[in-house]
């Protein structure tokens, strides 16, 4: 007898929003294929009403994606896959002028090309079940922030990706949605802060003279806002709603300051820049 649960693949389940979504879906009765690029030693286990099956999945590695597809296909068979939540992501901060291109490419490899590769590979399994796809954008795809250019550009690309695929897959009754979180405290905030502190400490003198003070001030204020942000569990519930609602929304803003930030993103650019300079303690134009 086949598995009676609906099935969903969730990427990035080692922490944060991915882990919260994995747990929420299992508690709601889904069989979750939990993509994790690090920890796959966890046994298949019951969790609430559903199941969790760990799969090794680095979204930038083709062999991992192919193995994940094989594992899912062998289990779901002709019934197909009911959902895909593309959550794996990376945030690389820093001034664009001095950011090594390999870091910018890494941001796009994980946040954009990895999402495309996983979705392309899973689509033949999703189509028979009219499966739904959820992408994770960010408030930053509506409101760019200084020193977060790598994330802003990759998440903007993801937003366009979700809109394009929503239109292309509509003839098969497949919904594609975009969740745009604001400030979310993922539990990895201290590790992120430590990584930024190391980056600042390692800046060569000429680069530190250009950006050190501004980058430090902006990240300190951003860290304070991030740590007081919403929980990943709230975002997970939004993702679960996109997978289950009879009339799912196409775009959903969620989390701390998301709606306020989206309104700021509609203001004229000169006013936006002024507000962001004040919020992050950045230098005035033509002040250096």
TISE-107595 format. One record per residue (C-alpha): x, y, z; residue number from 1. Coordinates in nm, 2 decimals, decimal comma. Last residue first. Layout:
<pts>
+--------+--------+--------+-----+
:     c1 :     c2 :     c3 :   k :
+--------+--------+--------+-----+
:      X :      Y :      Z : NUM :
...
+--------+--------+--------+-----+
</pts>
This chain:
<pts>
+--------+--------+--------+-----+
:     c1 :     c2 :     c3 :   k :
+--------+--------+--------+-----+
:   3,35 :   6,28 :   0,18 : 288 :
:   3,01 :   6,45 :   0,25 : 287 :
:   2,89 :   6,45 :  -0,11 : 286 :
:   2,57 :   6,27 :  -0,01 : 285 :
:   2,52 :   6,23 :   0,37 : 284 :
:   2,70 :   5,96 :   0,56 : 283 :
:   2,51 :   5,65 :   0,69 : 282 :
:   2,35 :   5,61 :   1,03 : 281 :
:   2,14 :   5,31 :   0,93 : 280 :
:   1,79 :   5,45 :   0,98 : 279 :
:   1,89 :   5,81 :   0,89 : 278 :
:   2,06 :   5,71 :   0,57 : 277 :
:   1,76 :   5,48 :   0,49 : 276 :
:   1,51 :   5,76 :   0,53 : 275 :
:   1,71 :   5,99 :   0,31 : 274 :
:   1,76 :   5,72 :   0,04 : 273 :
:   1,38 :   5,64 :   0,04 : 272 :
:   1,31 :   6,01 :   0,00 : 271 :
:   1,54 :   6,04 :  -0,30 : 270 :
:   1,40 :   5,72 :  -0,45 : 269 :
:   1,04 :   5,84 :  -0,45 : 268 :
:   0,83 :   5,63 :  -0,21 : 267 :
:   0,70 :   5,28 :  -0,30 : 266 :
:   0,97 :   5,10 :  -0,12 : 265 :
:   0,87 :   5,28 :   0,20 : 264 :
:   0,53 :   5,10 :   0,18 : 263 :
:   0,71 :   4,77 :   0,14 : 262 :
:   0,92 :   4,85 :   0,45 : 261 :
:   0,61 :   4,91 :   0,65 : 260 :
:   0,46 :   4,58 :   0,53 : 259 :
:   0,77 :   4,38 :   0,61 : 258 :
:   0,86 :   4,55 :   0,94 : 257 :
:   0,87 :   4,22 :   1,13 : 256 :
:   0,73 :   3,92 :   0,95 : 255 :
:   0,53 :   3,85 :   0,64 : 254 :
:   0,47 :   3,98 :   0,28 : 253 :
:   0,27 :   3,74 :   0,07 : 252 :
:   0,28 :   3,71 :  -0,31 : 251 :
:   0,07 :   3,48 :  -0,53 : 250 :
:  -0,20 :   3,41 :  -0,27 : 249 :
:  -0,35 :   3,06 :  -0,24 : 248 :
:  -0,71 :   2,99 :  -0,33 : 247 :
:  -0,79 :   2,65 :  -0,18 : 246 :
:  -0,52 :   2,70 :   0,08 : 245 :
:  -0,27 :   2,41 :   0,12 : 244 :
:   0,07 :   2,48 :  -0,01 : 243 :
:   0,05 :   2,86 :   0,01 : 242 :
:  -0,09 :   2,81 :   0,37 : 241 :
:   0,21 :   2,60 :   0,46 : 240 :
:   0,45 :   2,88 :   0,34 : 239 :
:   0,26 :   3,13 :   0,56 : 238 :
:   0,28 :   2,90 :   0,85 : 237 :
:   0,65 :   2,86 :   0,80 : 236 :
:   0,70 :   3,23 :   0,80 : 235 :
:   0,55 :   3,25 :   1,15 : 234 :
:   0,76 :   2,96 :   1,27 : 233 :
:   1,07 :   3,15 :   1,15 : 232 :
:   1,01 :   3,40 :   1,44 : 231 :
:   0,97 :   3,77 :   1,39 : 230 :
:   1,25 :   4,03 :   1,44 : 229 :
:   1,42 :   4,15 :   1,76 : 228 :
:   1,75 :   3,99 :   1,66 : 227 :
:   1,72 :   4,14 :   1,31 : 226 :
:   1,66 :   4,49 :   1,43 : 225 :
:   1,97 :   4,49 :   1,65 : 224 :
:   2,17 :   4,32 :   1,38 : 223 :
:   2,07 :   4,59 :   1,13 : 222 :
:   2,19 :   4,87 :   1,36 : 221 :
:   2,52 :   4,70 :   1,41 : 220 :
:   2,54 :   4,62 :   1,04 : 219 :
:   2,49 :   4,98 :   0,93 : 218 :
:   2,74 :   5,12 :   1,18 : 217 :
:   3,01 :   4,88 :   1,08 : 216 :
:   2,95 :   4,92 :   0,71 : 215 :
:   2,96 :   5,30 :   0,75 : 214 :
:   3,28 :   5,30 :   0,96 : 213 :
:   3,47 :   5,05 :   0,74 : 212 :
:   3,36 :   5,18 :   0,39 : 211 :
:   3,63 :   5,38 :   0,23 : 210 :
:   3,90 :   5,39 :   0,49 : 209 :
:   3,84 :   5,02 :   0,56 : 208 :
:   3,90 :   4,95 :   0,19 : 207 :
:   4,24 :   5,13 :   0,19 : 206 :
:   4,34 :   4,96 :   0,52 : 205 :
:   4,27 :   4,61 :   0,40 : 204 :
:   3,94 :   4,47 :   0,55 : 203 :
:   4,01 :   4,17 :   0,77 : 202 :
:   3,85 :   4,31 :   1,08 : 201 :
:   3,54 :   4,41 :   0,90 : 200 :
:   3,50 :   4,06 :   0,75 : 199 :
:   3,56 :   3,90 :   1,08 : 198 :
:   3,29 :   4,12 :   1,24 : 197 :
:   3,05 :   4,03 :   0,96 : 196 :
:   3,10 :   3,66 :   1,02 : 195 :
:   3,05 :   3,71 :   1,39 : 194 :
:   2,72 :   3,89 :   1,33 : 193 :
:   2,60 :   3,61 :   1,11 : 192 :
:   2,69 :   3,36 :   1,37 : 191 :
:   2,51 :   3,56 :   1,63 : 190 :
:   2,20 :   3,59 :   1,41 : 189 :
:   2,18 :   3,21 :   1,34 : 188 :
:   1,87 :   3,16 :   1,55 : 187 :
:   1,65 :   3,27 :   1,26 : 186 :
:   1,54 :   3,61 :   1,38 : 185 :
:   1,33 :   3,73 :   1,09 : 184 :
:   1,32 :   4,08 :   0,96 : 183 :
:   1,09 :   4,11 :   0,66 : 182 :
:   0,98 :   3,79 :   0,48 : 181 :
:   0,87 :   3,79 :   0,11 : 180 :
:   0,69 :   3,47 :   0,03 : 179 :
:   0,64 :   3,40 :  -0,34 : 178 :
:   0,39 :   3,16 :  -0,49 : 177 :
:   0,37 :   2,92 :  -0,78 : 176 :
:   0,04 :   2,74 :  -0,84 : 175 :
:   0,01 :   2,44 :  -1,07 : 174 :
:  -0,32 :   2,39 :  -1,26 : 173 :
:  -0,14 :   2,26 :  -1,57 : 172 :
:  -0,21 :   2,58 :  -1,78 : 171 :
:  -0,08 :   2,79 :  -1,48 : 170 :
:   0,28 :   2,66 :  -1,52 : 169 :
:   0,41 :   2,94 :  -1,74 : 168 :
:   0,23 :   3,22 :  -1,56 : 167 :
:   0,35 :   3,12 :  -1,21 : 166 :
:   0,69 :   3,04 :  -1,35 : 165 :
:   0,74 :   3,40 :  -1,46 : 164 :
:   0,62 :   3,55 :  -1,14 : 163 :
:   0,84 :   3,31 :  -0,93 : 162 :
:   1,15 :   3,39 :  -1,14 : 161 :
:   1,09 :   3,76 :  -1,12 : 160 :
:   1,09 :   3,74 :  -0,74 : 159 :
:   1,39 :   3,51 :  -0,75 : 158 :
:   1,58 :   3,77 :  -0,95 : 157 :
:   1,50 :   4,03 :  -0,69 : 156 :
:   1,62 :   3,79 :  -0,43 : 155 :
:   1,96 :   3,76 :  -0,61 : 154 :
:   1,99 :   4,14 :  -0,65 : 153 :
:   1,90 :   4,23 :  -0,29 : 152 :
:   2,11 :   3,95 :  -0,14 : 151 :
:   2,43 :   4,06 :  -0,32 : 150 :
:   2,35 :   4,42 :  -0,27 : 149 :
:   2,32 :   4,40 :   0,11 : 148 :
:   2,58 :   4,68 :   0,18 : 147 :
:   2,31 :   4,95 :   0,14 : 146 :
:   1,95 :   4,83 :   0,15 : 145 :
:   1,72 :   4,76 :  -0,14 : 144 :
:   1,35 :   4,78 :  -0,07 : 143 :
:   1,12 :   4,57 :  -0,28 : 142 :
:   1,35 :   4,27 :  -0,33 : 141 :
:   1,48 :   4,35 :   0,02 : 140 :
:   1,14 :   4,25 :   0,17 : 139 :
:   1,26 :   3,90 :   0,08 : 138 :
:   1,20 :   3,62 :  -0,17 : 137 :
:   1,14 :   3,26 :  -0,07 : 136 :
:   0,99 :   3,05 :  -0,34 : 135 :
:   0,69 :   2,82 :  -0,31 : 134 :
:   0,58 :   2,56 :  -0,56 : 133 :
:   0,25 :   2,38 :  -0,58 : 132 :
:   0,19 :   2,03 :  -0,71 : 131 :
:  -0,07 :   1,96 :  -0,98 : 130 :
:  -0,02 :   1,60 :  -0,87 : 129 :
:   0,09 :   1,48 :  -1,21 : 128 :
:   0,30 :   1,80 :  -1,27 : 127 :
:   0,50 :   1,79 :  -0,95 : 126 :
:   0,72 :   1,49 :  -1,04 : 125 :
:   0,81 :   1,62 :  -1,38 : 124 :
:   0,87 :   1,96 :  -1,22 : 123 :
:   1,12 :   1,83 :  -0,96 : 122 :
:   1,44 :   1,87 :  -1,18 : 121 :
:   1,34 :   2,21 :  -1,31 : 120 :
:   1,26 :   2,33 :  -0,96 : 119 :
:   1,59 :   2,21 :  -0,81 : 118 :
:   1,79 :   2,37 :  -1,09 : 117 :
:   1,60 :   2,70 :  -1,08 : 116 :
:   1,63 :   2,73 :  -0,70 : 115 :
:   2,00 :   2,65 :  -0,72 : 114 :
:   2,05 :   2,92 :  -0,99 : 113 :
:   1,88 :   3,18 :  -0,78 : 112 :
:   1,97 :   3,19 :  -0,41 : 111 :
:   2,25 :   2,94 :  -0,40 : 110 :
:   2,44 :   3,01 :  -0,73 : 109 :
:   2,34 :   3,37 :  -0,71 : 108 :
:   2,50 :   3,43 :  -0,37 : 107 :
:   2,80 :   3,22 :  -0,48 : 106 :
:   2,85 :   3,44 :  -0,79 : 105 :
:   2,86 :   3,75 :  -0,56 : 104 :
:   3,12 :   3,58 :  -0,34 : 103 :
:   3,33 :   3,48 :  -0,65 : 102 :
:   3,31 :   3,84 :  -0,77 : 101 :
:   3,50 :   3,96 :  -0,46 : 100 :
:   3,30 :   4,24 :  -0,29 :  99 :
:   3,50 :   4,56 :  -0,29 :  98 :
:   3,27 :   4,79 :  -0,49 :  97 :
:   2,96 :   4,59 :  -0,38 :  96 :
:   3,00 :   4,69 :  -0,02 :  95 :
:   2,95 :   4,38 :   0,20 :  94 :
:   2,69 :   4,13 :   0,31 :  93 :
:   2,65 :   3,77 :   0,19 :  92 :
:   2,31 :   3,62 :   0,27 :  91 :
:   2,26 :   3,26 :   0,18 :  90 :
:   1,95 :   3,06 :   0,08 :  89 :
:   1,77 :   2,72 :   0,10 :  88 :
:   1,40 :   2,78 :   0,11 :  87 :
:   1,26 :   2,64 :  -0,22 :  86 :
:   0,94 :   2,48 :  -0,09 :  85 :
:   0,82 :   2,21 :  -0,33 :  84 :
:   0,47 :   2,06 :  -0,31 :  83 :
:   0,24 :   1,78 :  -0,40 :  82 :
:   0,48 :   1,53 :  -0,56 :  81 :
:   0,35 :   1,26 :  -0,80 :  80 :
:   0,09 :   0,99 :  -0,76 :  79 :
:   0,26 :   0,79 :  -1,03 :  78 :
:   0,54 :   0,69 :  -0,79 :  77 :
:   0,57 :   0,89 :  -0,47 :  76 :
:   0,85 :   0,68 :  -0,31 :  75 :
:   1,09 :   0,60 :  -0,60 :  74 :
:   1,03 :   0,94 :  -0,74 :  73 :
:   1,14 :   1,12 :  -0,42 :  72 :
:   1,46 :   0,92 :  -0,39 :  71 :
:   1,54 :   0,96 :  -0,76 :  70 :
:   1,47 :   1,34 :  -0,75 :  69 :
:   1,70 :   1,37 :  -0,44 :  68 :
:   1,98 :   1,18 :  -0,62 :  67 :
:   1,95 :   1,41 :  -0,92 :  66 :
:   1,96 :   1,72 :  -0,70 :  65 :
:   2,27 :   1,59 :  -0,51 :  64 :
:   2,45 :   1,51 :  -0,84 :  63 :
:   2,37 :   1,86 :  -0,97 :  62 :
:   2,54 :   2,03 :  -0,68 :  61 :
:   2,43 :   2,40 :  -0,61 :  60 :
:   2,11 :   2,30 :  -0,43 :  59 :
:   2,31 :   2,10 :  -0,17 :  58 :
:   2,07 :   1,82 :  -0,09 :  57 :
:   2,13 :   1,52 :   0,13 :  56 :
:   1,78 :   1,38 :   0,19 :  55 :
:   1,61 :   1,35 :   0,53 :  54 :
:   1,27 :   1,18 :   0,54 :  53 :
:   1,03 :   1,34 :   0,78 :  52 :
:   0,69 :   1,19 :   0,84 :  51 :
:   0,34 :   1,31 :   0,91 :  50 :
:   0,08 :   1,35 :   1,19 :  49 :
:   0,32 :   1,48 :   1,45 :  48 :
:   0,68 :   1,39 :   1,35 :  47 :
:   0,74 :   1,03 :   1,25 :  46 :
:   1,10 :   0,95 :   1,16 :  45 :
:   1,34 :   0,87 :   0,88 :  44 :
:   1,67 :   0,86 :   1,05 :  43 :
:   1,88 :   1,17 :   1,10 :  42 :
:   2,23 :   1,12 :   0,95 :  41 :
:   2,15 :   1,37 :   0,67 :  40 :
:   2,31 :   1,67 :   0,83 :  39 :
:   2,50 :   1,91 :   0,60 :  38 :
:   2,34 :   2,00 :   0,27 :  37 :
:   1,99 :   1,94 :   0,41 :  36 :
:   1,68 :   1,87 :   0,20 :  35 :
:   1,39 :   1,74 :   0,41 :  34 :
:   1,16 :   1,52 :   0,21 :  33 :
:   0,85 :   1,59 :   0,42 :  32 :
:   0,55 :   1,35 :   0,44 :  31 :
:   0,27 :   1,59 :   0,52 :  30 :
:   0,03 :   1,56 :   0,81 :  29 :
:   0,01 :   1,91 :   0,95 :  28 :
:   0,28 :   1,83 :   1,20 :  27 :
:   0,51 :   1,72 :   0,92 :  26 :
:   0,44 :   2,05 :   0,74 :  25 :
:   0,51 :   2,26 :   1,05 :  24 :
:   0,83 :   2,07 :   1,13 :  23 :
:   0,98 :   2,11 :   0,78 :  22 :
:   0,87 :   2,47 :   0,76 :  21 :
:   1,05 :   2,55 :   1,09 :  20 :
:   1,37 :   2,38 :   0,96 :  19 :
:   1,35 :   2,57 :   0,63 :  18 :
:   1,28 :   2,90 :   0,81 :  17 :
:   1,58 :   2,88 :   1,04 :  16 :
:   1,80 :   2,58 :   1,04 :  15 :
:   1,92 :   2,26 :   0,87 :  14 :
:   1,60 :   2,24 :   0,65 :  13 :
:   1,74 :   2,44 :   0,36 :  12 :
:   1,52 :   2,27 :   0,10 :  11 :
:   1,17 :   2,14 :   0,15 :  10 :
:   1,03 :   1,87 :  -0,07 :   9 :
:   0,66 :   1,80 :  -0,01 :   8 :
:   0,44 :   1,49 :  -0,02 :   7 :
:   0,08 :   1,44 :   0,07 :   6 :
:   0,04 :   1,14 :   0,31 :   5 :
:  -0,12 :   0,81 :   0,22 :   4 :
:   0,21 :   0,63 :   0,14 :   3 :
:   0,14 :   0,34 :  -0,09 :   2 :
:   0,00 :   0,00 :   0,00 :   1 :
+--------+--------+--------+-----+
</pts>
